[in-house]
Amino acid sequence: MKGRKGIENPAFVPSSPDTPRRSSASPSHVEVSALATNTQRADSQPQESQEPQKSPEPLLPPATPPGAQERAGPESLSEFEEGPCGWGSFQPRCLQRCNTPQGFLLHYCLLALSQGVVVNGLVNISISTIEKRYEMKSSLTGLISSSYDISFCLLSLFVSFFGERGHKPRWLAFASFMIGLGALVFSLPKFFSGKYQLGSLFEDTCLTTRNRTSCTSSSSSLSSYLYVFILGQLLLGTGGTPLYTLGTAFIDDSVPTHKSSLYIGIGYSMSILGPAIGYVLGGQLLTLYIDVGMGESIDIAEDDPRWLGAWWIGFLVSWLFAWSLIIPFSCFPKHLPGTAKIQDGKTSQTHQNKSSSLKHTDENFGKSFKDFPAALKNLMRNTVFMCLVVSTSSEALVTTGFATFLPKFIENQFGLSSSFAATLGGAVLIPGAALGQILGGVLVSKFKMACKNTMKFALLTSMVALVLSFVFLYANCENEPFAGVSESYNGTGELGNLTAPCNADCNCMRSYYYPLCGGNGVQYFSPCFAGCKSSVSKSKSKVYYNCSCIERKTEITPTAASSGFEAKAGKCETRCKHLPIFLGIFFVTVIFTFMAGTPITVSILRCVDQRQRALALGIQFMLLRLLGTIPGPIIFGVTIDSTCILWDINECGIKGACWMYDNIKMAHMLVAICVTCKVITISFNGLAVFLYKPPPVGTNVSFQNQKAVVTAVSLECDLNKSRSEG
């Protein structure tokens, strides 16, 4: 029976004209009122109505009609602004079906999906094409990728602080606008840079008359479009800020405590599914020529080095999709119907210590910029919150590093093509991460875990992920023989030098890497370095003949010898057979890693003050990027580069990309990084569990405000309420 759980939110109790409003209450009155209430309900659940309220409420007379407490007065309506969907007086009945937590979650998922498609999908898969088209170095395109995180870090604190008291759905409408605008701006260089001009095809075979290119460095005006790409990323970061701070806080407002983790888990899983859709969509669009629809016919295929795909189409589609969500978000009210009752039924789980409680009881606290330092200081002194933030930052460093370099690890360890390795990496990371997010939310919701139990659950899953991460030691496959690197040219030449007597007259270029597998089972840098003088294109791959550096060993590859050709394009097939086992164990590792994501987010929402949840998420995401997602790929990249054994060196002697790595060393280095970060995550998770001190039993969440005043409730009011609701 509802009446046994406590009174309704006092904000919904209308003032009686016959009862004067009390302006204060003495400490003795506080004790008497609390004692009387506890005596009357000794056999009931902990009373949530004892939470200090923002403004004093009158004693209701015995003649209060049933249900009067459920009718909101003008003050509560202005505070909560619970209302129908619509714009002003235009409130179509058909829109009210969406005016629910489920309706909001649907649109939130669509926006999170749109953001993930653009930022982590289309941008990443288009970077290599943008490098070639606009003649940019990798360092410049790396700056493009980092611009999103820079924008997010600069704005997250301010947006979350001011948006907490604001109209959160309208903030998400603004986010939809900015994400769409960012996608549009990112595609603009395609329309202002003119048509793509094909260069001459590079001949990859051995030519004694090849003209050597001179060492020249020239800058192109196309590289100036770098600033347009950076602007697009900054706009995308501006749109992503309200999505993961204010949007998450709004969902937590609108649903009961035990359902919050499920809703947040579903929303976050869409942000993970977005990159998968972006990779699939972008990959398909890259099979179209870059100037598709411009009436120009071309005679080159996708495997031609000069081919560039239509990277820009996906951004235009995302622009239209994101802007289509502006109208739905703008019609939601400030709070969904029923939010006040849901908040009135919640029990506070805020971490209790001397520094974590808000000293500011002014109802306007948080509306002015002058309150920002005090609010920020209060959160930074919440030890449990800061431990959880460091924990998530350490985990983000690992996840972003693997998201960036897992395809490269699979490609080098198991001798696969870059496209197939990227497909396998995405097939493991994306479903595993999404499944982990949803499972974490479902389990926390199913067992209705309190804040401390939620943190313990995250600690347990992180421990399991730590044990499983040693799978990289099992996946260390030795390098295949490589001519000039680990294998000599039939007993000639020197290790570490790709040039040998058999290819000295071919004028080969170190900057043109086109791996070739000889019939002798040895891999070569390119057909030129293998001394091949002729080639034939077949349906699946290119085959080469008259290769002076390849010695026939029919006993090793009788099929290759019998077919007549001496080498074929591509890397040699690896003898390592651990790939299926590695992918299976790593998939489980990803699930357990991301199972902690939703519980940690829910724990952060619970352990901080009600008014500071959005700001807490803003601090979390800012530090998560500063300590995790920004340095993560850099640390992984530097570590992987330290295992390189064959670099690309151009005619000017400048070192470029790495063509070959020491597989054993790479696996050991990645395990070292992973274990270190996992230990940090587990340590700070455990410290948060140890330090957490829940509030006294029965303390409720005061949603409207946190002013410390007393509301006295008569026994007759409770009895009338029980009869009306029974």
N, C-alpha and C positions, 0 to 999 in steps of 0.2 A: 504494500500500500504506500502510495507516494507520501502520505502525510507522516509516515514513520521515518522518512529519510531526512527530514528537516524542512524548513519553510522555503517558499519560493524566493527568488532573488528579490531583495527589498526594493530594488529599482523599479519593480513592477507593482509596488504597493502604492495606491493613490492616497494622497493626503486627504484627511477628513476635515471638513470645514469646522467641525466642532472640537477638534483636538489640536491644540497648539503644537508646533514643531519645536522639539528640544534642541537647544544649541550646544549643550555640553553635557557631560556626565562625569560625576565624581568617581574616584577609584573605588570607593565603597559600593557605589551603585554597580560598578562593573562586576565586582565579586558576587554581589547578591544576585544579579541577573544571571550570571553564568551558573551559579550554584542552583538557582531555581530551575533553570532549563535542564541541567543535568539530572536533577532529582526527578523531574517529570518524565524523563525519557531514559531511565537507567537501563532499560532492556532494549533500547533501539540502537541504531548504528551511530557512529561518531557524528556529532552535529557540525555541519558545515556552515550553519548560520551564525556561529560564534566568531567568524572572521571579521575583523574590524572593517567597517565600511567607510566609504568616502564622505558621506554626509549623514547626519543623524536622521532617523526616521521616527515618526510618532508611534505611540502605542495605539493599536487598533482597538476600537470599542467592541464589546461582545456582539453588537448587532451587525458586524461586518457581514455582508451577504456572501454566500459561497462563491468562490472563484474570483472574488475581488482582487486577490493578490496576483492573479494571473493577468490582470488588465494593466497594460503599461500606461503610465502617466506621460505627460508631455516631456518631462525631463529625461525619462528613460528612452523615449523614442528619439530624442535629439542625440542622446549619447550612443545608442546602439544603431539607430537608423536601420532597423530591420524593416524591410519592405518588399514589395513585389519587384520583379524585373521590369525594366522599362527606362524611358527617358522622360522625366518630368511627369506630366499627366498622361502621357501615352504609355499605357501598360497593357499590351495585348495579353489575353488569357493564354494563348498558346506558348508564350514565353515562360509562364510560371512553372511549367514542367521542368525547366532547367534551373529553377531557383532552389536548388538543393545541393548538398555537398557532392552528390554524384554528378550532377550537371556541371558544377564548377570543376571537379576533378577531370572530367572529360576534356574541357577546354584547356585546362592546365597541361594535361598530357599532350594535347596537340601542339601547344606552344613549346613545351620542352622538346618534343619531337622535332619541331621546325628548327629550334636553336641547335640541337645536336646534329641535324642533317647538314646545316651550313658550317658551323664552327669546327666540329670535329670530324666531319665527313668530307664535304665538298672542298673545303680549304686544303685539307691534308692531301687529298688525292690529286688536286690541281697544282700543287706547288712545283712539281718537276716540270710540268708543261709551261707554267708561268716563267720558270727559270729560263727555258729555252726560247720562248717567244719574246720575252722582254730583256734577254741578255743580262741576267742578274746572277750574282754569285750566291752560293748557299748561305753565306753569312747574312746577306740582305733578305733572302726569303725567310731565314730564321727570325729576323726582326719582325717580319710580317706576322709570323705565327705567334710571337710573344706579345704583339700589340694588344690582343684580346685580353690577356691576363693583366697587362699593365693598366688598361682601362678599368677592368674589374676591381683591381686593388685600390685604385685612386677613388673610386666612387662608392664602393660597397658600404663603408662605414656611414657615409652621409645619407645615402639612399635608405639604408635600413633604419637609421635613427629617426629621420623625419617621416618616413613612410609608416612607421609603427602606429602612429596616431592618425594617419591619414586614411584615405579611401583606397584600400589595397587593390581591389579589382581595377580601379582606374589606373593605378600604377602599372598593372599588368597590361592594360590597353596601351599605355605608353611604351612598355617593353615590346609589345607586338609591333608597334610603329617603328621603333629603333632597330629591331632585328630585321624587319623588311627593308628599311632604308639602308642598313649596312650591307645587306645582300645586293641591293641595287647598285650601290656605289662600288662594291667590289667588282661588279661586272662591267663597269663603264669603260675601262681601258680597251676592251675589245672593240668598242664602237668609235673610239677616237684614234686608234693606232693604225687604221687602214688594213688592207689585206695582207695576209702572210705571204712573203716571197720565198719560194723554194730555192734552196741552194743546189749546187751540183752534188751528185752522189759520190761518196767516197768509195774508192775501190779497195776492197779488203784483202786481196790476194797479193802474192809476191810480185812486185814490179821493179825491175832494175832501172827503169827510166822515170821513177816517181820524183816529182819536184819536192824538195824539202821546204817546208814552210819556215819562214824566218820568225825570230822572236819579236813580236810586235804586240803592244798593249794599247788598245783603243777603247774609248768609252762611247757608248751609244746613247742617243737621246731617248731611246725606249726605256732605259733604266729609270728615267724620271717618273715613270708611272708607279714607282715604288711608293710614293707618298699617297697616291690614290688608294692603293691596297691597304696601306696602314690606316688611312682614314676610315675605310670600310670596316676594318677590324676593331677600331676604337668605337665605332657606332654599335657594332655587334656586342662588344663588351658592356656598353651602356645599357643595352637591352637585356643582357643576361643577368645584370645585377639584381633588379627587382624580382626576377623569376625565381631564383633560388633562396632569396631571403624573405621578402614579403609574401610571396606565393606560398612558401612552406608554412610561415606563421599563420596565414589566413586559413589554410587547411586545418592546422592544429586548433584554431579557434572554433571551427565549425563542426567538429566531430567529437564524440566522447573520447576519453583518454585511451581506452583499450583499442579503439579503431584508428587512432591517429597514425600509428606505425604502419598499418596496412595501407592507408591512403598515401602516405609519404613514400613508402616503398614502391607502390605502383607508379607514382609520379616520377621518381628518380629512375626507375627502370626504363621509362620512355626516353629519358635523356641519354641512356646508354644504347637503346635501340636506334636512336636517331643516327649516330655515326655509321651503323651497319647499313641503314637505308641510304645514307649519303655515299658510302663506298660503292654500293651496288648501282645506284643511280649515276654517280660520277663515272664509274667504270664503263657503263653502257654508253654514256654520252661521249666518252673519249674514243669510242669506235667510230664516231662521226667526224668528218674533217672539220677543222677549226672554222673555215669560212663556209660552212654548209648554208645553203639557201641564198648564196650570193651569185648564182648563175655561172660559176666557174668550174669547169671540169678538170679533174686531176687524174693522173695515171700512176699514182704511187699507192702502195698497200700499207697496212698498219705496221708491218715488220720493217719498213723502210726507216732508217734513222732520222729522216727529215719529217716524218709524219708528226703532226700535232692534232690533238683531238679538240672537240668543241666543249671546252671546260666551262664556258660562260653560261650555257643554257640552264644548268641546274640552279644557278644563283637567281636567274629571272623567275623560275618556277617557285623558289623559296620566298622571293620577295612578294609575289602575289598571294601565296598561302599565308604568310605571316600577317599581311595586312588584312586578310579576310577575318582574322581573329580580333581585330580592334573593336568591331561593333559588338560581338558577344560579351567581351569583358566590360565594355562601357555600360552595359545595361544591368549588370549585377549591382545589388545594393551594397552599402558599406559593410553590413553583416547579414548573413543568411538568416531566414526565419528560424527561430528556435535556438539561436546562438546563446542568448542570455540564460535560458534554462540549462543548456549543456554546460556552460561555464559555472553556473550555480551548483551543479552536481559534481564538479571536479574537486579533488583533494590536492592541496599544495604539496609538492615534493621538492621545493626549493632547498638547495644546500644551505645549512644553517651555520654561520660563524659570524664573528663580530664585524668582519669587513664586508660580508656579502649582502647584508640587509640594507635596503634603501633608507637613507636618512631623510630623504626629501619626500614629504607627504603632500606637497602642494599638487592639486589635481592638474595643474597646468605644466607640471614638470615633464620635460621632454618635448615641449612644443617650441622652445626657443633654442637658438644655437648656443647660448651661454650655458645651457644645461649639458651640452655634449661632453665636455671634459669630465664632469662629475659622473655621468653615466658610463663613460668609457673606463674611468678609474675603478668604478664599482665592479665592473665585469672583469677587469684585469686582475683584481684582487680575489676573485672567486677561484680558489685553488683547484676545485674539481673541474670547473669549466675549462681552465687553462690546461689541465692534464689531458682532457679529452681533445682539445684543439691540437696539442702537440702530437697526440696519438694519431689523429686523422691526417695530419700533415706528413708524418713519417710514412703512413700507409699510401698517401697520394704520391709520394716520391717514387715508390716502387711501381704502383699501378700505371702511372703515366710513362715511366721509363720503359716498362714492358710493352705498353700499348704502342710506343714508338719503335722499339727495336726488336720485338719478338719476331716479326717476319724476317728480319736480317739474321737473327739467330738460327731460325729454322732453315733459311736458305743456305747458310754456310755449313751448319752442322750436318745436314742431310743431303746436300748437293742438289737442291731443287731450284727451279727458276724463280725469279723474284715475284712474278705474278701468282704462281701457285703457292709460294710460301706466304704471300700476303693473304690469299684466300683461306689457307689453313689457319693462320693466325687470327683472322677475323672470325672464323667459324668456332674457334675456341674461346676467344676473349669476350665477344659480344654476347652470345647466349649464356655463357657462364656468369658474366657480370650481372646481366638482367635477372637471371634466375636467382642469383645470390641476393640481390636487393629485395626481390619479392619474397623469397623464403624468409629472410630476416624479419621483414615486416609482418608476414603471416604468423610466424612463431611467437613474436612478441605480442601480437594482438590476440592470438589463440589462447595463450596462457595468462593474458592480462598482467604482464610483468610490471612491477613497480620500477622506479628509477634504478635502484641498486641492483636488482635482478637483471635489468636490461644491460647494465654495464658488465655484469658477470657473464652474461651470454656472449657479449662482444669479446670479452677476454678469452672465453673458451674457444670460439671460432678462430681467433687469431693464433692461439696455440696450435690448433690443428693445421692451420695454413703454414705455420712455421715448420712443422714436421714434414709436410708434403713438399715444401719448397726445395728440399734436397734432391728432388728428381733431376735437377740439372747436372748433378754429379753422375747420374746414371746415363745421361744423354750426351756424354762427351765422346764424340766420334772422331777418330783420327783423320787428318787431312789426306785426301787422295793425292797420288803423285802428280806434281806440277813441274813441267819442264822449265829449267832455269831457276826454280825456287827450291824445290825439295828433290828434284830429279835432274840429272844431267841430260844433255842432248846426245844420247847414244854414246856416252863416254867422253864427249867433247864439251867445251865450254866450261864456265865456272858457275857454281851455285851463287845466286844473288844477282846474276846478270842474264837478262833475257836474250841477249845477242850471242850467237855462237857461229862457228864457221859455216854451218849449213844455211844460215839466213843472213849472213853478213852483207850480201849483195842485194837484199830485198828492200832496203831503205824503209824499214818498218817504223811505225809511230807508236810510242808508248802511251799516247793519249787516246788511242782507239782500242778499247777493250771489247773483244768479241770472242768469248771462250769457245774452245774447240776441243773435241774429244777424239784422240787418235785411235786407230785400230789396234794399237799396242797397249791401250788402257791408260795412257798418259794424257793429261790435260795440257793444252797450250794456250798462251795468252791471246792469240789471234791467228787466223789463217796465214797471215803474213809471217809471223814468227815461227809457224810450223813449216814454212817454206812451200806452201801450196800455190801452184801456178794456175789452176783452173777450178771451176766450180759449176755445179748444176743444181738448180732449185727444183725440189720435189714437193709433193703435196704437203708434207708435214714439216720438213726441215731441209736445210741446204747441205749438200755433200761436196767434198773437195777431193781433188786428185793431184797427182804429181807433187807430192809433199816431200821435199828433200830432207826434212828433219825427222820424219817418222820412219822407224824401222819396223818392218813387218814381223809379227810374232803370231803366226797362225795358230800355234798351240794355245794362245791366250784368247784370241777372238776369232775363231774360225768363221763365224757368220759374217763378220766384217770383211774378212779377206775374200770370202767366196762371192760376196756381192760386188766386188770390184772397186769400191771406193776406199780411200785411206783414212778419212776423217769425216766427222759430221758436226754440224753446228750444235753448240750447247755444252753444258758441263757433263763430265762422265758420271754415270750412275754410281751412287755411293754403295759401299758394301755394308754400311751401318743399317741394321734392321730394327732399331729401337724407336722409330718414329711413332708407330701406333700406341705403344705403351707410354711414351712421353706425352703425347697429346691427351691420352685418357687421364693420366695422373695430374697433368697440368690443368685440365678442365675442372677437376675436383678442387684443386688448389684455388683456382679463380672463384669458384662458388663459395668456398669458406672465407676467402678474403673479403668478398663483397657482402657476405651475410652480416658482417659487423657494421656495414655502412649505415643502414637504416636505424638499427638500435643506438648507435652513437649519436646520430642526429636527434633522435627522440630523447636521449639522455640529456643532451645539451638544452633542448627545449624545456625539460623538466627541472634541471638543477639551477636555472637562473630565474630571476624575478619575472613575473608575468608581463610587466611592461617592457622588458628588455629582450624578449625572445628574438625579435627581428634584428636588433643590434648585435645580439650574440651570434646569430648566423652570419651577419656581415663580418664580424671579427673572425669567425671561423674560416669563411671562404677567403678572406684577405690573407690570413696567415697560411692557409692551406696552399695558396698560390705562391706566396713568397717563399715558403719553406719546402713546398712539395712539387707542385706542377711546373713551376718555372725552373728550379734547379734540377729536377728529376731527369729530364731528357739530356741536360747538359752533363750531369754526372755519369749517366749511362753511356753517352756518346764518347766522353773522354776515356772512360774505362775500356770500352770496346776498341777505340782507336789504339790504345796501348798494346793491344794484342795483334796489331796489323803486321804482316810479314811481306806484303807487296803493295807499294803505293803507286798511284798514278802520278807521273812526273812529266810535265809538258816540255816543249822545246826551250822554254825560258828557265827550266830547272825548278819551277814552282811545284810544290807538292799539292796534289788534289785529293781525290777520293781514294779510299782503300779498296783494293781488288780482292785481297785474300787475307784471312785471319788464321791465327793459331787456335784451332777449335778447342783443344783441351784447356788452354789458358783462359779462353773466353768463358767457358762453362764455369770454371773455378772462380773467376772474378765476379760473375753475375750472382753466384751463390753467396759470395762474401757480402755483396751489397744487400741482397735480399735478406739474409739472416740478420745483418746489422740493423736494418730498418725494422724488421719484425720484432727483434728484441726491444728496440726503443718503443714500438707500439705496445707490446705486452707490458713493459715496465710502467708506462704512463697509464695504461688502462688499469693495471693492478693498483697503482697509487691512487687513482680516482676512486676506485671501490673502497680502498682503505680510509681515505679522507672524508668520504661522503657522510654527512650527518643529516638525516631527514628531519623535517619539522615535527612538532608534536602531533600525535594522532588526532585526526579530526579537523585539522586546519584546512579551510577551503580556499579555493582560488577566487580572489575578488577581482572580477573581470572589469567592472566599471571603473573602479579606482581602488586605491589602497590607503585612504585616509583612516586613521585610527580613531574611530568613534564607536559608540555602543548602541545597539538596537535591542530594546527590551520587547519581548513577545509574550503576550498573555497566554495562559493555559486555555482559555476559552477560544482564542483565535485558532490554536492548534486543533482543538476538538471540532470546531466548525469546519476547518479545512479538511480534517480527516473524514468527516461525514460527507462533504461535498465531493471528495475525490474517491471515496470508498464505493 
